[in-house]
Amino acid sequence: MIPDAGHIPVLPQAVLTYLQPQPGQHFLDATVGLGGHSELLLQTPGIRLTAIDRDAQALALAQQRLRGYDVTWWHGNYADYPGGEFDGILADLGVSSLQLDTPERGFSFRHAGPLDMRMDPQQQETAADWVNHASETELVELLSRYGEVPYARRIARQIVQKRPFHDTQALADVIWYAVPPSARYGRIHPATQVFQALRIAVNRELESLERFLQRAPDWLKPGGRLVIISFHSLEDRLVKWAFRRDERLEIVTPKPVTPNSQERQSNPRSRSAKLRAAVRR
Ligand SMILES: C[S@@+](CC[C@H](N)C(=O)[O-])C[C@H]1O[C@@H](n2cnc3c(N)ncnc32)[C@H](O)[C@@H]1O
């Protein structure tokens, strides 16, 4: 069975509304993941699709899911894609449920696993390298910048004192005890933002997104559409400002599109999603 093949892509209706797939058009899914959004687009007859992911395991699963459709595959960072000419481009940022739910990938402290977090396991640097080798000051900077982590100093100090770390749960435990008791029982576990910050740093996510936002408008035909779904304020800020500054683009979502309460309930991953769309002039 394909893990999570039945998973529901985020904001499916808005993706179709803003990409407006028409028969015969060519789309780029820059973050194909498990192929949920791609499969939606491919329901329009005669659509061609190019699918990118830096995670070879995700690509293999998407290939299985989208067998029989006209899809070209590209393994790598979307920021390095050589380019093409598309009617629409989609990027659904962040981690996939496959990555989060596979303990050996080390993305989640809810499962015991190695401190890895690489979206592309061919890449050298893992989360353990950051945690075990960065200086205390570098850790504070990383946690504040990429996770907006409360108590970043206390957490960084404890990490440096208790390292080396090799697994996710040992790190989460130290973070738990590093924060004051009043911060331990909130809506989210205190390790959540720390893990987000590490993941962003390990995968250089913001640098890749910035480069992609600079390059992708050139891969669109005039009238072509660019749709980006982000999951935290750091990503959304980059998208918002890149769209505003870019003379090649006309914004078609004055405010980001967010899921309604029904979607938020049925698909918890959608809760923080924000979709922004623009059209190539
Ligand atoms: C949220 S998932 C996409 C889910 C997909 N839209 C679906 O419906 O199944 C994000 C995917 O983007 C990939 N990804 C993240 N950053 C990337 C980058 N810079 N280049 C290529 N792929 C990236 C991740 O490996 C992950 O598989």
The ligand as an SDF file (V2000), in Angstrom:
LIG
                    3D

 27 29  0  0  0  0  0  0  0  0999 V2000
    3.8420   19.7490    2.0230 C   0  0  0  0  0  0  0  0  0  0  0  0
    4.6600   18.5870    1.0720 S   0  0  0  0  0  0  0  0  0  0  0  0
    3.8150   18.6150   -0.4600 C   0  0  0  0  0  0  0  0  0  0  0  0
    2.5340   17.8340   -0.4710 C   0  0  0  0  0  0  0  0  0  0  0  0
    1.8970   17.7460   -1.8260 C   0  0  0  0  0  0  0  0  0  0  0  0
    1.4270   19.0410   -2.2850 N   0  0  0  0  0  0  0  0  0  0  0  0
    0.7710   16.7600   -1.8330 C   0  0  0  0  0  0  0  0  0  0  0  0
   -0.3840   17.1510   -2.0660 O   0  0  0  0  0  0  0  0  0  0  0  0
    1.0300   15.5650   -1.6150 O   0  0  0  0  0  0  0  0  0  0  0  0
    6.1350   19.4400    0.7000 C   0  0  0  0  0  0  0  0  0  0  0  0
    7.1240   18.6510   -0.1360 C   0  0  0  0  0  0  0  0  0  0  0  0
    8.0320   19.6020   -0.6480 O   0  0  0  0  0  0  0  0  0  0  0  0
    9.3220   19.0590   -0.6420 C   0  0  0  0  0  0  0  0  0  0  0  0
   10.2500   20.1970   -0.6020 N   0  0  0  0  0  0  0  0  0  0  0  0
   10.3980   21.1060    0.3870 C   0  0  0  0  0  0  0  0  0  0  0  0
   11.3260   22.0110    0.0550 N   0  0  0  0  0  0  0  0  0  0  0  0
   11.7580   21.6800   -1.1880 C   0  0  0  0  0  0  0  0  0  0  0  0
   12.7220   22.2440   -2.0760 C   0  0  0  0  0  0  0  0  0  0  0  0
   13.4410   23.3260   -1.7480 N   0  0  0  0  0  0  0  0  0  0  0  0
   12.8950   21.6640   -3.2920 N   0  0  0  0  0  0  0  0  0  0  0  0
   12.1800   20.5610   -3.6280 C   0  0  0  0  0  0  0  0  0  0  0  0
   11.2770   19.9720   -2.8240 N   0  0  0  0  0  0  0  0  0  0  0  0
   11.0620   20.5310   -1.6140 C   0  0  0  0  0  0  0  0  0  0  0  0
    9.3720   18.1830    0.5800 C   0  0  0  0  0  0  0  0  0  0  0  0
   10.3490   17.1810    0.4370 O   0  0  0  0  0  0  0  0  0  0  0  0
    7.9400   17.6300    0.6260 C   0  0  0  0  0  0  0  0  0  0  0  0
    7.8650   16.3700    0.0000 O   0  0  0  0  0  0  0  0  0  0  0  0
  1  2  1  0
  2  3  1  0
  2 10  1  0
  3  4  1  0
  4  5  1  0
  5  6  1  0
  5  7  1  0
  7  8  2  0
  7  9  1  0
 10 11  1  0
 11 12  1  0
 11 26  1  0
 12 13  1  0
 13 14  1  0
 13 24  1  0
 14 15  1  0
 14 23  1  0
 15 16  2  0
 16 17  1  0
 17 18  1  0
 17 23  2  0
 18 19  1  0
 18 20  2  0
 20 21  1  0
 21 22  2  0
 22 23  1  0
 24 25  1  0
 24 26  1  0
 26 27  1  0
M  CHG  2   2   1   9  -1
M  END
$$$$
